[in-house]
Amino acid sequence: MNRNILQVGIYIVSLVTLLLCLVCGPAAAGSLDPRAPETLEGGQDRIWTVAVAPCIRGSDVPEDLAASASDALVTGLSAIPQVRVLDRSRTDEVLREQDLALLSHASVVVSGRFGDMAAERVVLSRLTKLQADWFVTIQLVDVASQEVLRGRIASTRQERELVQLCAACAVECWHAVEARTSPPEAVDPRLATLFGEIDTLEARRLLGRQAQRAESVYRRYRSAARAGDAAEAERLCVVAEHYLLDSVCLLQRVLDPPAGMVYVPPGSTVLPTTDGTPKRFELDGFFIDRTEYTRADFARFLAAVKRGPLPGWQPPIEATANLAVTGVDWYDAQAVAEWRGLRLPTHLQWLRAARGAKSQRYPWGDDWNDERCDHVRHGRSARPTPVGSHLPGASPYGVLDAVGGVFEWLDTWHAPKYWLHAPRRNPPGPSAGAGKLIAGGSYRSGPEGCTCESVEAVGPRGRRDDLGFRCVLPLTDTSPDRGKRYP
């Protein structure tokens, strides 16, 4: 009897389910749908797989603080019922395999590897310090469409609040996307403040194209926000924040250059070519040593790297410590530059630093002056003087001893025909040639050999007692891992 009742019950349930499917469609069957709840599209049962990328940090942000921020993001997002956060170690492994710099959301999704991990969304974070303020930037990126779904900027003056602020911003972004809310139409006051930092003639001169790009994107964002175009304003808000923060950070760095260095802003310099036609090249900004590397500096380098002395090297005494180091070949100079986290200047960088924007003949102008550098006088070589002795001979950017004194090694091969077809913006220089260029003349040169255009080609193993060097730090190398030492 009981068995018959059970069979009748099963038959009735099956019949009701079939009728529901026929009349209302499969969705009416509810939990009887064979798909797992997390694979259902839409609704509260939708489970999203999210990857948290390592936090990007500015040069003033400690590494352990950025790591704590990444951990807080994982904890905060994991508390949302609809979120499943991928294992951080796997995320880091993917980034190492791809060697991604995470400078923008595009670098995260461009390889498609997050899609391979089944990540549907990626959370990007960035910490930046500007004077007394800490800035947090969060971006929620859709992997499939490669679009930024939501961005959030927040700031605080309390370092201890920074980690939790990251998590709060990420959770806020997530709920804003799920609720399909739009950002306010008014211009974000934080972006307006950042734009105010670079909205000056001096900032535009110092930053060049970087400031122009930031201003252009910000004005497009502001127009969209004021026009009530919420979708476009939201998209441009994230882009504008990226450019503005980069520009303000760069401006702060420019206004506070590394010790012993001066800043050369972006701009152009002219180089004669083999066909007799001057060619103008555009360069990004960079820092350059104010003076040549000295004997005392080089002695510290030898001690630090535990390297034996050079041929003919005599340890500096008080009277010679501030003379430019000489007798170094190109490889010695390059070794010092790498040890300092810097580079040797290219020919174009050296030219722009030495003569400024006007392409003048000498660092101080177009007219020769006997008192502004060490050179041959009345047929007799001058005695070398300590670096920085000729302040009136400074270039427009404050570079001293660019001509006379000692020649300087450059990171450019002698290959004149290269420049005929070289790219006009930041040309890398020839990959080979008949020796490395040296520039600026020396105390053994006359006035005609102490011009900004004075160059010679020397084999990279060459050593001379009138040949030294100085170093540069391109702004493209101002990451936390470069340029830490400037001894």
Secondary structure in CASP SS format (residue, H / E / C, confidence):
PFRMAT SS
TARGET T0000
AUTHOR 0000-0000-0000
METHOD secondary structure of the structure
MODEL  1
M C 1.00
N H 1.00
R H 1.00
N H 1.00
I H 1.00
L H 1.00
Q H 1.00
V H 1.00
G H 1.00
I H 1.00
Y H 1.00
I H 1.00
V H 1.00
S H 1.00
L H 1.00
V H 1.00
T H 1.00
L H 1.00
L H 1.00
L H 1.00
C H 1.00
L H 1.00
V H 1.00
C H 1.00
G C 1.00
P H 1.00
A H 1.00
A H 1.00
A H 1.00
G H 1.00
S H 1.00
L H 1.00
D C 1.00
P C 1.00
R C 1.00
A C 1.00
P H 1.00
E H 1.00
T H 1.00
L C 1.00
E C 1.00
G C 1.00
G C 1.00
Q C 1.00
D C 1.00
R C 1.00
I C 1.00
W E 1.00
T E 1.00
V E 1.00
A E 1.00
V E 1.00
A C 1.00
P C 1.00
C C 1.00
I E 1.00
R E 1.00
G C 1.00
S C 1.00
D C 1.00
V C 1.00
P C 1.00
E H 1.00
D H 1.00
L H 1.00
A H 1.00
A H 1.00
S H 1.00
A H 1.00
S H 1.00
D H 1.00
A H 1.00
L H 1.00
V H 1.00
T H 1.00
G H 1.00
L H 1.00
S H 1.00
A C 1.00
I C 1.00
P C 1.00
Q C 1.00
V E 1.00
R E 1.00
V E 1.00
L C 1.00
D C 1.00
R H 1.00
S H 1.00
R H 1.00
T H 1.00
D H 1.00
E H 1.00
V H 1.00
L H 1.00
R H 1.00
E H 1.00
Q H 1.00
D C 1.00
L C 1.00
A C 1.00
L C 1.00
L C 1.00
S C 1.00
H H 1.00
A H 1.00
S H 1.00
V H 1.00
V H 1.00
V C 1.00
S C 1.00
G C 1.00
R H 1.00
F H 1.00
G H 1.00
D H 1.00
M C 1.00
A C 1.00
A C 1.00
E C 1.00
R E 1.00
V E 1.00
V E 1.00
L E 1.00
S E 1.00
R E 1.00
L E 1.00
T E 1.00
K E 1.00
L E 1.00
Q C 1.00
A C 1.00
D E 1.00
W E 1.00
F E 1.00
V E 1.00
T E 1.00
I E 1.00
Q E 1.00
L E 1.00
V E 1.00
D E 1.00
V C 1.00
A C 1.00
S C 1.00
Q C 1.00
E E 1.00
V E 1.00
L E 1.00
R E 1.00
G E 1.00
R E 1.00
I E 1.00
A E 1.00
S E 1.00
T E 1.00
R C 1.00
Q C 1.00
E H 1.00
R H 1.00
E H 1.00
L H 1.00
V H 1.00
Q H 1.00
L H 1.00
C H 1.00
A H 1.00
A H 1.00
C H 1.00
A H 1.00
V H 1.00
E H 1.00
C H 1.00
W H 1.00
H H 1.00
A H 1.00
V H 1.00
E H 1.00
A C 1.00
R C 1.00
T C 1.00
S C 1.00
P C 1.00
P C 1.00
E C 1.00
A C 1.00
V C 1.00
D C 1.00
P H 1.00
R H 1.00
L H 1.00
A H 1.00
T H 1.00
L H 1.00
F H 1.00
G H 1.00
E H 1.00
I H 1.00
D C 1.00
T C 1.00
L H 1.00
E H 1.00
A H 1.00
R H 1.00
R H 1.00
L H 1.00
L H 1.00
G C 1.00
R H 1.00
Q H 1.00
A H 1.00
Q H 1.00
R H 1.00
A H 1.00
E H 1.00
S H 1.00
V H 1.00
Y H 1.00
R H 1.00
R H 1.00
Y H 1.00
R H 1.00
S H 1.00
A H 1.00
A H 1.00
R H 1.00
A C 1.00
G C 1.00
D C 1.00
A H 1.00
A H 1.00
E H 1.00
A H 1.00
E H 1.00
R H 1.00
L H 1.00
C H 1.00
V H 1.00
V H 1.00
A H 1.00
E H 1.00
H H 1.00
Y H 1.00
L H 1.00
L H 1.00
D H 1.00
S H 1.00
V H 1.00
C H 1.00
L H 1.00
L H 1.00
Q H 1.00
R H 1.00
V H 1.00
L H 1.00
D C 1.00
P C 1.00
P C 1.00
A C 1.00
G C 1.00
M E 1.00
V E 1.00
Y E 1.00
V E 1.00
P C 1.00
P C 1.00
G E 1.00
S E 1.00
T E 1.00
V E 1.00
L E 1.00
P E 1.00
T C 1.00
T C 1.00
D C 1.00
G C 1.00
T C 1.00
P E 1.00
K E 1.00
R E 1.00
F E 1.00
E E 1.00
L E 1.00
D C 1.00
G C 1.00
F E 1.00
F E 1.00
I E 1.00
D E 1.00
R C 1.00
T C 1.00
E C 1.00
Y C 1.00
T E 1.00
R H 1.00
A H 1.00
D H 1.00
F H 1.00
A H 1.00
R H 1.00
F H 1.00
L H 1.00
A H 1.00
A H 1.00
V H 1.00
K C 1.00
R C 1.00
G C 1.00
P C 1.00
L C 1.00
P C 1.00
G C 1.00
W C 1.00
Q C 1.00
P C 1.00
P C 1.00
I C 1.00
E C 1.00
A C 1.00
T C 1.00
A C 1.00
N C 1.00
L C 1.00
A E 1.00
V C 1.00
T C 1.00
G C 1.00
V C 1.00
D C 1.00
W H 1.00
Y H 1.00
D H 1.00
A H 1.00
Q H 1.00
A H 1.00
V H 1.00
A H 1.00
E H 1.00
W H 1.00
R C 1.00
G C 1.00
L C 1.00
R E 1.00
L C 1.00
P C 1.00
T C 1.00
H H 1.00
L H 1.00
Q H 1.00
W H 1.00
L H 1.00
R H 1.00
A H 1.00
A H 1.00
R H 1.00
G C 1.00
A C 1.00
K C 1.00
S C 1.00
Q C 1.00
R C 1.00
Y E 1.00
P C 1.00
W C 1.00
G E 1.00
D C 1.00
D C 1.00
W C 1.00
N C 1.00
D H 1.00
E H 1.00
R H 1.00
C C 1.00
D C 1.00
H C 1.00
V C 1.00
R E 1.00
H C 1.00
G C 1.00
R E 1.00
S C 1.00
A C 1.00
R C 1.00
P C 1.00
T C 1.00
P C 1.00
V C 1.00
G C 1.00
S C 1.00
H C 1.00
L H 1.00
P H 1.00
G H 1.00
A C 1.00
S C 1.00
P C 1.00
Y C 1.00
G C 1.00
V C 1.00
L C 1.00
D C 1.00
A C 1.00
V C 1.00
G C 1.00
G C 1.00
V C 1.00
F E 1.00
E E 1.00
W E 1.00
L E 1.00
D E 1.00
T E 1.00
W E 1.00
H C 1.00
A C 1.00
P H 1.00
K H 1.00
Y H 1.00
W H 1.00
L H 1.00
H C 1.00
A C 1.00
P C 1.00
R C 1.00
R E 1.00
N C 1.00
P C 1.00
P C 1.00
G C 1.00
P C 1.00
S C 1.00
A C 1.00
G C 1.00
A C 1.00
G C 1.00
K E 1.00
L E 1.00
I E 1.00
A E 1.00
G C 1.00
G C 1.00
S C 1.00
Y C 1.00
R C 1.00
S C 1.00
G C 1.00
P H 1.00
E H 1.00
G H 1.00
C C 1.00
T C 1.00
C C 1.00
E C 1.00
S C 1.00
V E 1.00
E E 1.00
A E 1.00
V E 1.00
G C 1.00
P C 1.00
R C 1.00
G C 1.00
R C 1.00
R C 1.00
D C 1.00
D C 1.00
L E 1.00
G E 1.00
F C 1.00
R C 1.00
C C 1.00
V E 1.00
L E 1.00
P E 1.00
L H 1.00
T H 1.00
D H 1.00
T C 1.00
S C 1.00
P C 1.00
D C 1.00
R C 1.00
G C 1.00
K C 1.00
R C 1.00
Y C 1.00
P C 1.00
END
